[in-house]
């Protein structure tokens, strides 16, 4: 007898650049086969090793603006001089198939999702300290010092928004952060409103 859900859970994961979200998400996806990652649209160019349609949908600024005008984005925001957004149709199709959908987006986008989808689960991930965040950004060796300082300033502003989220996860050890996220999603899946379809078996 299958426990396939009638509708998936929309999950928002936010955190400052350099906190390690990509690594955590990759491991979490391996633990939860029903979880799908929403590939965002962005106007920035690909970094080394990134693939179009896998890490992001890389589009021109003109194409991005068209998507906004045509109402195709569930949320969108600018971050360090580039635009990022989530395609609403792609997300809805996955949710309707009973798949959980994970959005890796920043705080302004998370606010838009919360306003339009109040049932979304919002999780913020932080580094163990601000000093560690600085070390991780420098170790990544993908940005200039000026860009790193912009990211650190942005991180301080983002941390003030943490009370707007449902859960806070500290990424000190990746394995522990993944374990906490896995527990949060399992608890959300067990909510009565997410398992009403099971009750039909007892009628």
Backbone as ProteinMPNN parsed JSONL, in Angstrom:
{"seq_chain_A": "XXXXXXXXXXXXXXXXXXXXXXXXXXXXXXXXXXXXXXXXXXXXXXXXXXXXXXXXXXXXXXXXXXXXXXXXXXXXXXXXXXXXXXXXXXXXXXXXXXXXXXXXXXXXXXXXXXXXXXXXXXXXXXXXXXXXXXXXXXXXXXXXXXXXXXXXXXXXXXXXXXXXXXXXXXXXXXXXXXXXXXXXXXXXXXXXXXXXXXXXXXX", "coords_chain_A": {"N_chain_A": [[0.857, -1.194, 0.0], [0.673, 2.131, -0.926], [2.157, 5.18, 0.277], [2.003, 7.49, -1.053], [1.891, 10.948, -1.443], [-0.86, 13.244, -1.802], [-0.379, 15.859, -2.426], [2.553, 17.789, -2.769], [5.068, 19.182, -0.508], [6.036, 22.528, -0.213], [9.19, 23.858, 0.172], [11.338, 26.232, 1.516], [14.654, 27.178, 1.484], [16.986, 29.219, 2.913], [19.916, 31.294, 3.269], [23.076, 32.858, 3.998], [25.376, 33.666, 1.322], [27.916, 31.329, 0.757], [27.534, 29.766, 2.963], [27.245, 27.104, 2.571], [25.06, 25.864, 1.403], [24.599, 24.477, -1.038], [26.111, 22.09, -0.839], [24.891, 20.889, 1.395], [22.249, 20.619, 0.453], [22.631, 18.827, -1.67], [23.35, 16.449, -0.319], [21.067, 16.08, 1.231], [19.137, 15.599, -0.721], [19.846, 13.064, -1.502], [18.987, 11.574, 0.64], [16.254, 11.798, 0.629], [14.189, 10.608, -1.533], [11.828, 11.555, -2.662], [12.097, 14.242, -2.897], [12.44, 17.218, -4.725], [14.559, 19.491, -6.452], [14.168, 22.861, -7.088], [15.096, 24.467, -9.936], [16.457, 27.549, -10.289], [15.947, 30.611, -12.178], [18.413, 32.78, -13.493], [20.256, 35.831, -14.034], [22.947, 35.977, -13.907], [26.232, 34.925, -14.975], [27.374, 31.52, -15.596], [29.241, 29.79, -13.054], [32.44, 28.127, -12.746], [32.086, 24.793, -13.653], [29.332, 24.748, -13.369], [26.148, 23.94, -14.801], [23.808, 24.72, -17.345], [20.364, 24.539, -16.672], [20.745, 22.62, -14.768], [22.192, 23.558, -12.436], [21.349, 26.24, -12.545], [18.902, 28.028, -14.544], [20.219, 29.795, -16.965], [19.697, 32.994, -18.073], [19.108, 35.903, -20.174], [19.006, 39.36, -19.098], [16.905, 40.665, -20.311], [15.166, 38.55, -20.998], [14.541, 37.673, -18.455], [13.159, 39.884, -17.398], [10.954, 39.788, -19.051], [9.705, 37.452, -18.146], [8.916, 38.293, -15.622], [7.053, 40.298, -16.317], [5.122, 38.735, -17.602], [4.12, 37.265, -15.548], [5.271, 34.809, -14.788], [6.87, 34.013, -12.713], [7.213, 32.705, -9.46], [8.539, 33.889, -7.393], [10.947, 36.523, -7.176], [14.117, 38.196, -7.118], [16.817, 40.549, -6.614], [20.297, 40.066, -6.278], [23.438, 40.93, -5.317], [23.888, 42.438, -7.735], [22.707, 40.797, -9.661], [19.882, 39.03, -11.063], [17.459, 36.759, -9.736], [15.104, 34.091, -9.901], [12.095, 32.08, -9.469], [10.435, 29.681, -11.363], [6.986, 29.52, -11.598], [5.155, 27.701, -12.772], [6.662, 25.323, -13.16], [7.225, 24.587, -10.516], [4.625, 24.184, -9.449], [3.718, 22.03, -10.964], [5.337, 19.923, -10.049], [4.594, 19.83, -7.315], [1.922, 19.088, -7.586], [2.23, 16.512, -8.424], [2.739, 15.25, -6.114], [5.264, 15.562, -5.126], [7.821, 16.788, -2.994], [9.116, 20.085, -3.004], [12.067, 21.89, -3.179], [13.235, 25.114, -2.646], [16.016, 27.105, -3.122], [16.571, 30.034, -2.065], [16.898, 33.652, -1.541], [16.23, 36.029, 1.168], [14.294, 38.029, 0.438], [12.947, 36.829, -1.662], [11.934, 34.655, -0.255], [10.067, 35.908, 1.379], [8.177, 36.671, -0.518], [7.278, 34.172, -1.362], [6.141, 33.218, 1.047], [4.039, 35.024, 1.305], [2.448, 34.388, -0.9], [2.19, 31.651, -0.779], [1.202, 30.496, 1.931], [1.45, 28.047, 3.235], [3.982, 27.16, 2.852], [7.166, 25.884, 3.929], [9.595, 27.413, 5.774], [13.052, 27.595, 6.062], [16.051, 28.567, 7.59], [19.521, 28.65, 7.102], [22.576, 28.828, 8.809], [26.073, 29.744, 9.25], [28.51, 28.508, 11.677], [29.704, 30.76, 12.781], [30.295, 34.275, 12.158], [32.892, 34.783, 11.405], [33.708, 32.334, 10.428], [32.103, 32.193, 8.175], [33.264, 34.202, 6.594], [35.774, 33.024, 6.187], [35.026, 30.788, 4.646], [34.01, 31.985, 2.323], [36.307, 33.239, 1.312], [37.914, 30.994, 0.934], [36.603, 29.72, -1.093], [37.352, 31.033, -3.392], [36.301, 32.272, -5.719], [35.438, 34.816, -6.085], [36.118, 38.381, -6.197], [37.809, 40.435, -3.736], [36.274, 42.672, -3.184], [33.703, 41.836, -3.936], [33.349, 39.762, -2.108], [33.263, 41.211, 0.294], [30.908, 42.6, -0.147], [29.13, 40.444, -0.089], [29.403, 39.622, 2.564], [28.428, 41.862, 3.914], [25.813, 41.766, 3.022], [25.061, 39.365, 4.187], [24.943, 40.02, 6.919], [22.69, 41.663, 6.955], [20.775, 39.831, 6.113], [20.69, 38.016, 8.237], [19.222, 39.339, 10.13], [16.68, 38.797, 9.397], [15.993, 36.29, 10.174], [14.023, 35.658, 12.239], [11.647, 35.557, 10.782], [11.416, 33.083, 9.724], [10.616, 29.521, 9.908], [12.281, 27.528, 10.924], [15.663, 27.141, 12.161], [18.838, 26.229, 11.14], [22.116, 25.211, 11.877], [25.02, 25.142, 10.035], [27.588, 23.64, 10.833], [28.909, 21.111, 10.973], [28.45, 19.305, 8.055], [27.067, 16.847, 7.923], [25.544, 16.855, 10.277], [23.901, 19.096, 9.887], [22.443, 18.245, 7.666], [21.119, 16.075, 8.792], [19.445, 17.397, 10.63], [17.824, 18.909, 8.892], [16.608, 16.825, 7.503], [15.102, 15.697, 9.568], [13.337, 17.814, 10.121], [11.843, 17.946, 7.731], [10.697, 15.434, 7.725], [9.058, 15.602, 9.998], [7.297, 17.606, 9.127], [6.044, 16.264, 7.071], [4.525, 14.471, 8.466], [2.442, 15.893, 9.52], [-1.014, 16.302, 10.245], [-2.617, 17.572, 8.29], [-1.184, 17.019, 6.033], [-1.47, 14.362, 5.73], [-4.045, 13.547, 5.39], [-5.107, 11.995, 3.385], [-4.589, 9.387, 4.111], [-6.485, 8.779, 5.991], [-8.723, 8.035, 4.616], [-8.589, 5.34, 4.289], [-9.695, 4.22, 6.481], [-12.373, 4.513, 6.493]], "CA_chain_A": [[0.0, 0.0, 0.0], [1.545, 3.294, -1.08], [1.929, 6.37, 1.078], [2.235, 8.622, -1.944], [1.121, 12.107, -1.025], [-1.708, 13.861, -2.81], [0.239, 17.128, -2.783], [3.871, 17.938, -2.19], [5.364, 20.288, 0.405], [6.947, 23.548, -0.72], [10.203, 24.125, 1.194], [12.257, 27.325, 1.19], [15.908, 27.166, 2.239], [17.749, 30.454, 2.72], [21.118, 31.429, 4.072], [24.044, 33.718, 3.326], [26.282, 33.084, 0.344], [29.097, 30.747, 1.38], [27.189, 28.973, 4.148], [27.332, 25.685, 2.218], [23.729, 25.331, 1.062], [24.649, 23.524, -2.157], [26.598, 20.811, -0.322], [23.843, 20.344, 2.265], [21.118, 20.226, -0.391], [23.008, 17.629, -2.43], [23.266, 15.283, 0.567], [19.669, 15.914, 1.625], [18.421, 14.998, -1.845], [20.147, 11.637, -1.498], [18.241, 10.935, 1.732], [14.814, 11.926, 0.425], [13.954, 10.391, -2.961], [10.658, 12.3, -3.14], [12.408, 15.673, -2.872], [12.911, 17.773, -5.994], [15.175, 20.807, -6.336], [13.691, 23.809, -8.089], [16.205, 25.161, -10.59], [16.097, 28.963, -10.443], [16.422, 31.405, -13.312], [19.317, 33.851, -13.07], [20.895, 36.623, -15.084], [24.402, 35.924, -13.783], [26.87, 33.893, -15.783], [27.705, 30.295, -14.859], [30.56, 29.606, -12.462], [33.122, 26.932, -13.227], [31.444, 23.529, -13.306], [27.875, 24.846, -13.372], [25.504, 23.588, -16.065], [22.491, 25.302, -17.575], [19.285, 23.587, -16.46], [21.077, 21.763, -13.625], [22.418, 24.467, -11.306], [20.44, 27.364, -12.806], [18.559, 28.365, -15.918], [20.909, 31.062, -17.221], [18.947, 33.766, -19.066], [19.475, 37.313, -20.284], [18.196, 40.263, -18.283], [15.676, 40.939, -21.069], [14.283, 37.395, -20.843], [14.101, 37.666, -17.062], [12.147, 40.92, -17.267], [9.743, 39.309, -19.731], [9.063, 36.489, -17.255], [8.239, 39.078, -14.587], [5.876, 40.937, -16.927], [4.123, 37.719, -17.949], [3.664, 36.577, -14.336], [5.738, 33.422, -14.805], [7.75, 33.734, -11.583], [6.626, 32.618, -8.12], [9.267, 34.909, -6.638], [12.177, 36.984, -7.831], [14.854, 39.191, -6.336], [18.171, 40.868, -7.064], [21.311, 39.74, -5.28], [24.77, 41.297, -5.788], [23.813, 42.905, -9.126], [22.12, 39.813, -10.575], [18.489, 38.693, -10.769], [17.165, 35.341, -9.528], [13.663, 33.881, -9.792], [11.581, 30.705, -9.497], [9.324, 29.472, -12.284], [5.818, 29.035, -10.853], [4.545, 26.534, -13.416], [7.474, 24.138, -12.891], [7.036, 24.223, -9.112], [3.269, 23.675, -9.252], [3.609, 20.701, -11.576], [5.962, 18.952, -9.142], [3.742, 19.715, -6.126], [0.711, 18.352, -7.964], [2.598, 15.092, -8.547], [3.007, 14.731, -4.773], [6.682, 15.685, -4.825], [8.253, 17.953, -2.231], [9.94, 20.961, -3.846], [12.977, 22.716, -2.391], [13.714, 26.345, -3.26], [17.191, 27.717, -2.496], [16.384, 31.444, -2.425], [17.274, 34.584, -0.48], [15.158, 36.409, 2.073], [13.201, 38.75, -0.214], [12.178, 35.82, -2.378], [11.208, 33.86, 0.743], [8.9, 36.695, 1.788], [7.183, 36.588, -1.59], [6.688, 32.83, -1.313], [5.289, 33.14, 2.235], [2.832, 35.806, 1.043], [1.629, 33.722, -1.918], [1.995, 30.25, -0.374], [1.37, 30.494, 3.393], [1.742, 26.709, 3.734], [5.382, 26.831, 2.597], [8.012, 25.678, 5.101], [10.761, 28.277, 5.613], [14.189, 27.167, 6.873], [17.234, 29.405, 7.4], [20.742, 27.949, 7.484], [23.635, 29.777, 9.155], [27.369, 29.156, 9.612], [28.696, 28.548, 13.137], [30.095, 32.105, 13.19], [30.51, 35.195, 11.042], [34.288, 34.602, 10.993], [33.757, 31.124, 9.602], [31.509, 32.542, 6.878], [34.298, 34.926, 5.858], [36.79, 32.046, 5.761], [34.478, 29.951, 3.571], [33.922, 32.787, 1.1], [37.661, 33.407, 0.789], [38.413, 29.68, 0.516], [35.923, 29.361, -2.346], [38.248, 31.592, -4.414], [35.565, 32.534, -6.96], [35.041, 36.226, -6.14], [37.092, 39.385, -5.788], [37.657, 40.862, -2.339], [35.148, 43.615, -3.118], [32.465, 41.045, -3.977], [33.255, 39.05, -0.825], [32.819, 42.167, 1.3], [29.479, 42.825, -0.429], [28.399, 39.264, 0.381], [29.411, 39.639, 4.032], [27.489, 42.91, 4.336], [24.483, 41.231, 2.74], [24.794, 38.321, 5.177], [24.535, 40.658, 8.178], [21.307, 42.115, 6.783], [19.921, 38.64, 6.023], [20.565, 37.397, 9.556], [18.175, 40.044, 10.863], [15.379, 38.293, 8.925], [15.808, 34.911, 10.635], [12.754, 35.431, 12.955], [10.535, 35.351, 9.844], [11.468, 31.69, 9.272], [10.052, 28.518, 10.816], [13.349, 26.738, 11.538], [17.037, 27.614, 12.002], [19.8, 25.129, 11.131], [23.512, 25.659, 11.864], [25.868, 24.264, 9.237], [28.949, 23.503, 11.327], [29.225, 19.858, 10.282], [27.442, 19.069, 7.013], [26.247, 15.679, 8.258], [24.579, 17.228, 11.306], [22.927, 20.001, 9.263], [21.578, 17.41, 6.825], [20.282, 15.292, 9.712], [18.41, 18.282, 11.16], [16.886, 19.205, 7.803], [15.856, 15.58, 7.26], [14.137, 15.577, 10.669], [12.317, 18.854, 9.929], [10.967, 17.576, 6.62], [9.92, 14.262, 8.147], [8.01, 16.087, 10.896], [6.304, 18.309, 8.32], [5.314, 15.256, 6.302], [3.626, 13.76, 9.378], [1.324, 16.738, 9.944], [-2.323, 15.74, 9.886], [-3.113, 18.118, 7.025], [-0.44, 16.417, 4.932], [-1.727, 12.921, 5.673], [-5.483, 13.296, 5.411], [-5.441, 10.935, 2.419], [-4.473, 8.087, 4.778], [-7.698, 8.543, 6.764], [-9.75, 7.415, 3.766], [-8.472, 3.886, 4.401], [-10.391, 3.768, 7.682], [-13.797, 4.876, 6.388]], "C_chain_A": [[0.893, 1.245, 0.0], [1.158, 4.432, -0.139], [2.15, 7.626, 0.241], [1.319, 9.773, -1.569], [0.291, 12.648, -2.171], [-1.094, 15.165, -3.305], [1.568, 17.263, -2.067], [3.975, 19.141, -1.268], [6.342, 21.246, -0.258], [7.878, 23.962, 0.414], [11.136, 25.224, 0.703], [13.478, 27.227, 2.097], [16.684, 28.433, 1.899], [18.981, 30.438, 3.612], [22.121, 32.266, 3.311], [24.914, 32.961, 2.336], [27.536, 32.575, 1.043], [28.81, 29.874, 2.578], [27.246, 27.467, 3.859], [26.008, 25.058, 1.848], [23.789, 24.255, -0.016], [25.089, 22.134, -1.699], [25.538, 20.121, 0.526], [22.672, 19.832, 1.439], [21.429, 18.939, -1.142], [22.891, 16.373, -1.569], [21.831, 15.014, 0.998], [18.865, 15.233, 0.527], [18.649, 13.487, -1.9], [19.374, 10.878, -0.437], [16.741, 10.888, 1.464], [14.495, 11.814, -1.066], [12.758, 11.158, -3.526], [10.883, 13.797, -3.215], [12.972, 16.12, -4.211], [13.461, 19.172, -5.76], [14.671, 21.697, -7.455], [14.885, 24.585, -8.644], [15.774, 26.592, -10.9], [16.588, 29.529, -11.772], [17.353, 32.481, -12.765], [19.92, 34.569, -14.268], [22.415, 36.61, -14.944], [24.955, 34.809, -14.658], [27.203, 32.668, -14.947], [29.107, 30.328, -14.271], [31.166, 28.316, -13.006], [32.412, 25.67, -12.73], [29.929, 23.568, -13.304], [27.318, 24.575, -14.769], [24.129, 24.23, -16.156], [21.42, 24.225, -17.432], [19.518, 22.644, -15.305], [21.257, 22.617, -12.372], [21.468, 25.661, -11.372], [19.991, 27.303, -14.256], [19.184, 29.739, -16.157], [20.215, 31.801, -18.363], [19.464, 35.198, -19.104], [18.579, 38.147, -19.379], [16.867, 40.571, -18.97], [14.672, 39.8, -20.912], [13.726, 37.332, -19.424], [12.987, 38.688, -16.846], [10.842, 40.508, -17.946], [8.98, 38.338, -18.835], [8.327, 37.211, -16.123], [6.954, 39.682, -15.144], [4.759, 39.939, -17.198], [3.65, 36.915, -16.751], [4.108, 35.132, -14.231], [6.565, 33.034, -13.581], [6.997, 33.742, -10.253], [7.254, 33.661, -7.203], [10.465, 35.328, -7.46], [12.812, 38.074, -6.987], [16.207, 39.434, -6.979], [19.138, 40.58, -5.926], [22.686, 40.002, -5.89], [24.761, 41.543, -7.301], [23.301, 41.879, -10.128], [20.701, 39.483, -10.125], [18.324, 37.177, -10.658], [15.658, 35.183, -9.39], [13.284, 32.419, -9.947], [10.392, 30.609, -10.438], [8.135, 28.846, -11.578], [5.229, 27.765, -11.463], [5.324, 25.259, -13.099], [7.278, 23.649, -11.458], [5.67, 23.577, -8.901], [3.096, 22.28, -9.826], [4.208, 19.625, -10.673], [5.113, 18.747, -7.889], [2.506, 18.892, -6.42], [0.982, 16.863, -8.144], [2.902, 14.461, -7.19], [4.471, 14.8, -4.383], [6.943, 16.937, -3.982], [9.223, 18.759, -3.091], [10.755, 21.894, -2.961], [13.44, 23.917, -3.204], [14.906, 26.86, -2.459], [17.172, 29.189, -2.905], [16.718, 32.35, -1.246], [16.02, 35.152, 0.198], [14.006, 37.16, 1.402], [12.317, 37.796, -1.016], [11.349, 34.976, -1.426], [9.967, 34.597, 1.221], [7.793, 36.621, 0.743], [6.492, 35.224, -1.584], [5.739, 32.721, -0.126], [3.982, 33.885, 2.011], [1.891, 35.075, 0.086], [1.308, 32.28, -1.566], [2.224, 30.139, 1.135], [1.726, 29.126, 3.972], [3.19, 26.289, 3.475], [6.153, 26.735, 3.911], [9.31, 26.45, 4.892], [11.862, 27.897, 6.595], [15.391, 28.061, 6.554], [18.451, 28.643, 7.903], [21.859, 28.97, 7.694], [24.954, 29.036, 9.368], [27.519, 29.202, 11.128], [29.111, 29.921, 13.653], [30.28, 32.964, 11.952], [31.938, 35.054, 10.502], [34.43, 33.384, 10.093], [33.158, 31.385, 8.226], [32.534, 33.268, 6.008], [35.366, 33.969, 5.345], [36.292, 31.212, 4.592], [34.394, 30.721, 2.255], [35.305, 32.992, 0.478], [38.213, 32.09, 0.244], [37.812, 29.248, -0.818], [36.682, 29.892, -3.558], [37.553, 31.807, -5.763], [35.227, 34.013, -7.133], [36.194, 37.137, -5.745], [36.847, 39.767, -4.33], [36.473, 41.812, -2.184], [33.817, 42.869, -3.1], [32.269, 40.297, -2.662], [32.758, 39.986, 0.272], [31.339, 42.511, 1.11], [28.647, 41.672, 0.108], [28.324, 39.227, 1.909], [28.457, 40.704, 4.575], [26.053, 42.447, 4.137], [24.094, 40.189, 3.787], [24.321, 38.918, 6.496], [23.081, 41.121, 8.107], [20.354, 40.917, 6.76], [19.679, 38.02, 7.395], [19.496, 38.077, 10.413], [16.784, 39.529, 10.507], [15.065, 36.894, 9.438], [14.492, 34.699, 11.397], [11.542, 35.22, 12.045], [10.433, 33.897, 9.398], [10.899, 30.748, 10.33], [11.136, 27.765, 11.582], [14.707, 27.372, 11.25], [17.984, 26.42, 12.144], [21.208, 25.705, 11.042], [24.344, 24.657, 11.064], [27.311, 24.357, 9.724], [29.532, 22.249, 10.69], [28.099, 19.571, 9.295], [26.505, 17.933, 7.406], [25.184, 16.016, 9.296], [23.507, 18.155, 10.748], [21.936, 19.218, 8.409], [20.622, 16.602, 7.692], [19.142, 16.15, 10.271], [17.374, 18.618, 10.091], [15.999, 17.997, 7.507], [14.772, 15.41, 8.322], [13.001, 16.591, 10.522], [11.333, 18.447, 8.848], [10.126, 16.353, 6.953], [8.776, 14.682, 9.058], [6.91, 16.799, 10.111], [5.43, 17.328, 7.542], [4.275, 14.542, 7.164], [2.492, 14.626, 9.911], [0.012, 16.14, 9.441], [-2.797, 16.262, 8.531], [-2.388, 17.54, 5.816], [-0.701, 14.926, 4.789], [-3.216, 12.586, 5.739], [-5.883, 12.167, 4.463], [-5.377, 9.541, 3.053], [-5.766, 7.746, 5.505], [-8.777, 7.863, 5.95], [-9.703, 5.889, 3.857], [-9.283, 3.326, 5.568], [-11.884, 4.091, 7.643], [-14.6, 3.694, 5.856]], "O_chain_A": [[1.774, 1.378, 0.85], [-0.014, 4.615, 0.193], [2.449, 8.694, 0.775], [0.113, 9.59, -1.399], [0.66, 12.54, -3.341], [-1.266, 15.535, -4.466], [1.696, 16.896, -0.899], [3.097, 20.004, -1.244], [7.361, 20.821, -0.802], [7.423, 24.367, 1.483], [11.662, 25.146, -0.407], [13.355, 27.196, 3.322], [17.0, 28.686, 0.736], [19.07, 29.674, 4.572], [22.026, 32.374, 2.089], [25.157, 31.765, 2.493], [28.151, 33.297, 1.828], [29.729, 29.297, 3.16], [27.29, 26.654, 4.783], [25.843, 23.844, 1.966], [23.105, 23.236, 0.083], [24.517, 21.126, -2.114], [25.313, 18.918, 0.394], [22.159, 18.742, 1.691], [20.577, 18.056, -1.237], [22.39, 15.347, -2.031], [21.421, 13.859, 1.119], [18.013, 14.39, 0.806], [17.762, 12.729, -2.293], [19.127, 9.681, -0.581], [16.036, 10.038, 2.009], [14.526, 12.814, -1.783], [12.683, 11.386, -4.733], [9.969, 14.547, -3.557], [13.869, 15.483, -4.763], [12.911, 19.944, -4.975], [14.738, 21.334, -8.629], [15.59, 25.273, -7.906], [14.844, 26.817, -11.674], [17.508, 29.002, -12.398], [17.106, 33.031, -11.692], [20.072, 34.005, -15.351], [23.108, 37.18, -15.787], [24.244, 33.877, -15.03], [27.306, 32.761, -13.724], [30.044, 30.824, -14.896], [30.482, 27.517, -13.646], [32.171, 25.511, -11.533], [29.293, 22.516, -13.244], [27.928, 24.927, -15.778], [23.383, 24.279, -15.179], [21.544, 23.136, -17.993], [18.6, 21.935, -14.891], [20.563, 22.425, -11.374], [20.861, 26.04, -10.371], [20.601, 26.63, -15.087], [18.719, 30.736, -15.604], [20.152, 31.3, -19.486], [20.161, 35.649, -18.196], [17.521, 37.69, -18.948], [15.837, 40.721, -18.314], [13.48, 40.038, -20.719], [12.565, 36.974, -19.225], [11.989, 38.394, -16.189], [9.756, 40.841, -17.47], [7.752, 38.389, -18.767], [7.245, 36.79, -15.713], [5.896, 39.59, -14.522], [3.582, 40.262, -17.04], [2.863, 35.981, -16.906], [3.402, 34.309, -13.648], [6.925, 31.868, -13.42], [6.242, 34.669, -9.96], [6.583, 34.24, -6.349], [10.937, 34.59, -8.325], [12.133, 38.781, -6.242], [16.684, 38.632, -7.782], [18.832, 40.821, -4.758], [23.058, 39.363, -6.874], [25.529, 40.934, -8.045], [23.448, 42.076, -11.334], [20.36, 39.638, -8.953], [18.961, 36.415, -11.385], [14.998, 36.052, -8.821], [14.05, 31.618, -10.484], [9.441, 31.382, -10.317], [8.252, 27.757, -11.017], [4.846, 26.851, -10.734], [4.723, 24.226, -12.802], [7.178, 22.447, -11.213], [5.567, 22.539, -8.247], [2.407, 21.443, -9.242], [3.648, 18.536, -10.548], [4.93, 17.613, -7.447], [2.085, 18.084, -5.592], [0.069, 16.045, -8.03], [3.275, 13.291, -7.111], [4.884, 14.165, -3.412], [6.366, 17.998, -4.222], [10.046, 18.195, -3.812], [10.212, 22.595, -2.107], [13.968, 23.769, -4.306], [14.808, 27.03, -1.243], [17.691, 29.552, -3.961], [16.813, 31.896, -0.106], [14.896, 34.796, -0.156], [12.849, 36.948, 1.765], [11.095, 37.941, -1.045], [10.211, 34.618, -1.729], [8.925, 33.979, 1.444], [6.614, 36.52, 1.081], [5.28, 35.13, -1.776], [4.64, 32.187, -0.27], [2.929, 33.441, 2.47], [0.672, 35.136, 0.247], [0.287, 31.741, -1.993], [3.302, 29.739, 1.574], [2.249, 29.048, 5.084], [3.585, 25.181, 3.839], [5.831, 27.42, 4.882], [10.046, 26.18, 3.944], [11.645, 27.877, 7.807], [15.709, 28.285, 5.386], [18.426, 28.063, 8.989], [22.065, 29.861, 6.869], [24.954, 27.834, 9.636], [26.734, 29.869, 11.801], [28.9, 30.228, 14.826], [30.406, 32.453, 10.839], [32.171, 35.186, 9.3], [35.181, 33.402, 9.117], [33.645, 30.861, 7.224], [32.655, 32.978, 4.818], [35.813, 34.084, 4.204], [37.041, 30.952, 3.65], [34.676, 30.168, 1.192], [35.455, 32.925, -0.742], [38.896, 32.072, -0.78], [38.433, 28.505, -1.578], [36.662, 29.279, -4.626], [38.139, 31.559, -6.816], [34.78, 34.426, -8.203], [37.123, 36.724, -5.051], [35.799, 39.454, -3.765], [35.758, 41.769, -1.184], [32.912, 43.221, -2.344], [31.15, 40.207, -2.159], [31.924, 39.597, 1.089], [30.608, 42.691, 2.084], [27.585, 41.887, 0.692], [27.301, 38.845, 2.477], [27.765, 40.48, 5.568], [25.185, 42.702, 4.972], [22.943, 40.134, 4.221], [23.405, 38.388, 7.126], [22.332, 40.99, 9.075], [19.259, 40.979, 7.32], [18.577, 37.549, 7.678], [18.933, 37.458, 11.316], [15.819, 39.791, 11.226], [13.987, 36.364, 9.169], [13.876, 33.647, 11.226], [10.506, 34.744, 12.511], [9.454, 33.52, 8.754], [10.725, 31.124, 11.489], [10.945, 27.404, 12.744], [14.887, 28.049, 10.238], [17.94, 25.693, 13.137], [21.468, 26.588, 10.224], [24.366, 23.467, 11.38], [28.143, 25.044, 9.132], [30.522, 22.313, 9.961], [26.925, 19.594, 9.665], [25.29, 18.041, 7.241], [24.057, 15.528, 9.215], [22.332, 18.021, 11.093], [20.736, 19.493, 8.426], [19.445, 16.463, 7.358], [18.007, 15.685, 10.374], [16.174, 18.609, 10.365], [14.795, 18.134, 7.289], [13.648, 15.02, 8.005], [11.84, 16.266, 10.768], [10.122, 18.585, 9.024], [8.979, 16.244, 6.519], [7.656, 14.189, 8.922], [5.726, 16.618, 10.396], [4.228, 17.542, 7.379], [3.263, 14.063, 6.652], [1.66, 14.142, 10.678], [-0.053, 15.556, 8.36], [-3.317, 15.5, 7.716], [-2.913, 17.567, 4.703], [-0.219, 14.292, 3.85], [-3.595, 11.472, 6.101], [-6.868, 11.468, 4.699], [-6.041, 8.617, 2.582], [-6.119, 6.574, 5.629], [-9.649, 7.192, 6.503], [-10.685, 5.222, 3.532], [-9.531, 2.123, 5.644], [-12.576, 3.955, 8.651], [-15.816, 3.796, 5.696]]}, "name": "protein", "num_of_chains": 1, "seq": "XXXXXXXXXXXXXXXXXXXXXXXXXXXXXXXXXXXXXXXXXXXXXXXXXXXXXXXXXXXXXXXXXXXXXXXXXXXXXXXXXXXXXXXXXXXXXXXXXXXXXXXXXXXXXXXXXXXXXXXXXXXXXXXXXXXXXXXXXXXXXXXXXXXXXXXXXXXXXXXXXXXXXXXXXXXXXXXXXXXXXXXXXXXXXXXXXXXXXXXXXXX"}
